[in-house]
Amino acid sequence: MPASNADTIAYLRSLPSIRERCGRVFALAEAGKLDYWTVDLAQQDKIVEFVCGLIARDFGTDYASIPPHGRWRHFVGGRVDPLLSAWDDAAVDPLEKARRLVDLMVTSVLLDAGAGNDWKFQPKDGGDKIGRSEGLAVGSLEMFEQGMFSGDAAQPCRVDGALCFSALFLYAMAARLTLARSTQRWGCRRSRQRRSPRRCKSPTRTR
């Protein structure tokens, strides 16, 4: 392991560090020492067979037609396109545009703790309600556009960390997404069930 603080920080940000810690978690899983997960490697062949069966059923051998998995696809209906067009019309700098997209994607992924089978989001433009990750993605996109993550009224399309971790923000977010008490996998609710909340100072976004 690196000796100095600077070396330690650099190591913890590296891929070898991530792989090492994943290996530790996997070893604990194999030993049956995790609180919420178990691993049965004897089931691997069945899993591979199941996944290959789904691919064959839905795509045949046209593997190039399999869409890539990513958060962007969860914003169903091309909902990010109008935002990009508005930024183009406003002559937003390409680097600033990239910053905004990173803010949107990262925050949207972090909010996706799973909404369960019953919860659905009603988009502002009407139409059918949207469930699961797609519903949470569209809900987070609408909040992003409305400036709910931003501490700067003049720039709604940004994310400020300190704001996102405030109790008032969590309350407003829950109200915006109209979370039902029956939801089984909402991250904030799970956190309250498992441990007492801890106060921490969250850094603001560095631009």
C-alpha positions as CSV (number, residue, x, y, z in Angstrom):
1,M,0.0,0.0,0.0
2,P,1.2,3.6,-0.6
3,A,2.9,5.3,2.4
4,S,2.0,9.0,2.1
5,N,-1.5,10.6,2.3
6,A,-1.2,11.8,-1.3
7,D,-0.2,8.3,-2.5
8,T,-3.1,6.8,-0.5
9,I,-5.6,9.1,-2.0
10,A,-4.3,8.5,-5.5
11,Y,-4.4,4.7,-4.9
12,L,-8.0,4.8,-3.6
13,R,-9.1,6.6,-6.8
14,S,-7.5,3.9,-9.0
15,L,-9.0,0.9,-10.7
16,P,-6.7,-1.5,-8.8
17,S,-8.1,-0.2,-5.5
18,I,-11.6,-0.8,-6.6
19,R,-10.8,-4.3,-7.8
20,E,-9.1,-5.0,-4.5
21,R,-12.1,-4.0,-2.5
22,C,-14.5,-5.8,-4.8
23,G,-12.4,-8.9,-4.2
24,R,-12.7,-8.4,-0.4
25,V,-16.5,-8.2,-0.7
26,F,-16.7,-11.2,-3.0
27,A,-14.6,-13.2,-0.5
28,L,-16.9,-12.3,2.3
29,A,-19.9,-13.3,0.1
30,E,-18.3,-16.7,-0.6
31,A,-17.8,-17.2,3.1
32,G,-21.4,-16.3,3.8
33,K,-20.5,-13.2,5.9
34,L,-22.5,-10.5,4.2
35,D,-25.7,-9.2,5.9
36,Y,-27.9,-8.9,2.8
37,W,-26.4,-11.1,0.1
38,T,-25.4,-14.8,-0.5
39,V,-23.5,-16.2,-3.4
40,D,-24.1,-19.7,-4.9
41,L,-21.6,-20.2,-7.7
42,A,-23.1,-23.5,-8.5
43,Q,-26.0,-21.5,-10.2
44,Q,-23.7,-19.8,-12.7
45,D,-24.4,-22.1,-15.6
46,K,-28.1,-21.7,-15.1
47,I,-27.8,-17.9,-15.1
48,V,-25.8,-18.0,-18.3
49,E,-28.3,-20.3,-19.9
50,F,-31.2,-18.1,-18.8
51,V,-29.6,-14.9,-20.1
52,C,-28.6,-16.4,-23.4
53,G,-32.1,-17.7,-23.8
54,L,-33.5,-14.2,-23.4
55,I,-31.1,-12.8,-26.0
56,A,-32.0,-15.5,-28.4
57,R,-35.7,-14.9,-27.9
58,D,-35.6,-11.1,-28.3
59,F,-32.7,-10.6,-30.7
60,G,-31.9,-13.9,-32.4
61,T,-28.3,-13.7,-33.6
62,D,-28.5,-9.9,-34.5
63,Y,-26.3,-9.0,-31.6
64,A,-25.6,-5.5,-33.0
65,S,-29.3,-4.6,-32.4
66,I,-29.0,-5.1,-28.7
67,P,-29.2,-1.6,-27.2
68,P,-26.5,-0.6,-24.8
69,H,-27.4,-0.3,-21.2
70,G,-27.1,3.2,-19.7
71,R,-28.9,5.9,-17.8
72,W,-29.6,7.9,-21.0
73,R,-32.0,5.2,-22.2
74,H,-34.0,5.5,-19.0
75,F,-35.1,9.0,-20.0
76,V,-37.7,7.4,-22.3
77,G,-39.3,9.3,-25.2
78,G,-36.2,11.4,-26.1
79,R,-36.8,13.6,-23.1
80,V,-33.2,14.9,-22.9
81,D,-33.3,16.2,-26.5
82,P,-35.4,19.3,-25.8
83,L,-32.9,20.3,-23.1
84,L,-30.0,19.9,-25.4
85,S,-31.7,21.9,-28.0
86,A,-32.4,24.7,-25.5
87,W,-28.8,24.8,-24.5
88,D,-27.8,25.0,-28.2
89,D,-30.1,27.9,-28.7
90,A,-28.6,29.6,-25.7
91,A,-25.1,29.0,-27.1
92,V,-24.0,27.1,-24.0
93,D,-20.3,26.3,-24.1
94,P,-19.7,22.6,-24.9
95,L,-17.7,22.1,-21.7
96,E,-20.5,23.6,-19.6
97,K,-23.0,21.4,-21.5
98,A,-20.9,18.4,-20.5
99,R,-20.9,19.5,-16.8
100,R,-24.6,19.8,-16.8
101,L,-25.1,16.3,-18.3
102,V,-22.7,14.8,-15.8
103,D,-24.6,16.5,-13.0
104,L,-27.9,15.1,-14.4
105,M,-26.8,11.6,-15.0
106,V,-24.9,11.1,-11.8
107,T,-27.6,12.5,-9.6
108,S,-30.3,10.6,-11.4
109,V,-28.4,7.3,-10.9
110,L,-27.8,8.0,-7.2
111,L,-31.6,8.6,-6.8
112,D,-32.4,5.3,-8.3
113,A,-32.6,3.1,-5.3
114,G,-35.4,1.1,-6.8
115,A,-39.1,2.0,-6.7
116,G,-40.6,-1.4,-6.3
117,N,-43.3,-2.9,-8.5
118,D,-46.2,-0.6,-7.7
119,W,-44.9,2.9,-7.7
120,K,-45.2,4.9,-10.9
121,F,-44.3,8.5,-11.9
122,Q,-46.8,10.8,-13.7
123,P,-44.8,12.9,-16.2
124,K,-45.7,16.6,-16.5
125,D,-46.6,16.2,-20.1
126,G,-49.3,13.7,-19.3
127,G,-49.5,10.3,-21.0
128,D,-49.0,7.0,-19.2
129,K,-47.4,6.7,-15.8
130,I,-43.9,5.3,-15.9
131,G,-42.5,2.8,-13.4
132,R,-39.2,1.5,-12.1
133,S,-35.9,3.0,-13.2
134,E,-37.5,4.8,-16.2
135,G,-40.0,6.5,-13.9
136,L,-37.3,7.6,-11.4
137,A,-35.2,8.8,-14.3
138,V,-37.9,10.9,-15.8
139,G,-38.9,12.3,-12.4
140,S,-35.3,13.3,-11.6
141,L,-35.0,14.9,-15.1
142,E,-38.0,17.1,-14.4
143,M,-36.6,18.1,-11.0
144,F,-33.3,18.9,-12.7
145,E,-35.0,21.1,-15.3
146,Q,-37.0,22.9,-12.5
147,G,-33.8,23.7,-10.6
148,M,-34.6,21.6,-7.5
149,F,-31.0,20.4,-7.3
150,S,-29.4,23.9,-7.8
151,G,-28.6,26.5,-5.3
152,D,-28.4,29.1,-8.0
153,A,-31.7,30.5,-9.1
154,A,-30.1,31.9,-12.3
155,Q,-28.9,28.5,-13.3
156,P,-31.4,25.7,-12.6
157,C,-29.5,23.0,-14.6
158,R,-26.8,22.2,-12.1
159,V,-26.4,20.1,-8.9
160,D,-25.1,21.4,-5.6
161,G,-24.2,18.7,-3.2
162,A,-25.0,20.5,0.1
163,L,-28.5,21.3,-1.1
164,C,-29.2,17.7,-2.2
165,F,-28.4,16.3,1.3
166,S,-30.5,18.8,3.2
167,A,-33.6,17.5,5.1
168,L,-35.8,20.1,3.3
169,F,-34.6,18.8,-0.1
170,L,-35.3,15.2,0.8
171,Y,-38.8,16.2,1.9
172,A,-39.4,18.1,-1.4
173,M,-38.0,15.3,-3.4
174,A,-40.3,12.8,-1.8
175,A,-43.3,15.1,-2.4
176,R,-42.3,15.6,-6.0
177,L,-42.0,11.9,-6.7
178,T,-45.2,11.2,-4.7
179,L,-43.7,8.2,-2.9
180,A,-46.2,5.8,-1.6
181,R,-45.8,4.2,1.9
182,S,-46.0,0.8,0.2
183,T,-42.7,1.5,-1.8
184,Q,-40.3,-1.2,-0.7
185,R,-37.0,0.0,-2.0
186,W,-36.8,3.8,-1.8
187,G,-33.2,4.6,-0.6
188,C,-34.1,7.3,1.9
189,R,-36.7,5.2,3.6
190,R,-34.4,2.2,3.8
191,S,-31.6,4.4,5.3
192,R,-34.0,5.5,8.1
193,Q,-35.0,1.9,8.8
194,R,-31.5,0.6,9.2
195,R,-29.6,3.4,11.0
196,S,-30.0,6.7,12.7
197,P,-29.3,9.6,10.4
198,R,-25.9,11.2,10.7
199,R,-25.2,14.8,10.1
200,C,-22.4,15.6,7.7
201,K,-21.2,18.6,5.7
202,S,-21.5,17.9,2.0
203,P,-19.2,19.9,-0.3
204,T,-20.7,22.2,-2.9
205,R,-20.1,21.5,-6.5
206,T,-16.7,22.7,-7.9
207,R,-17.1,24.2,-11.3
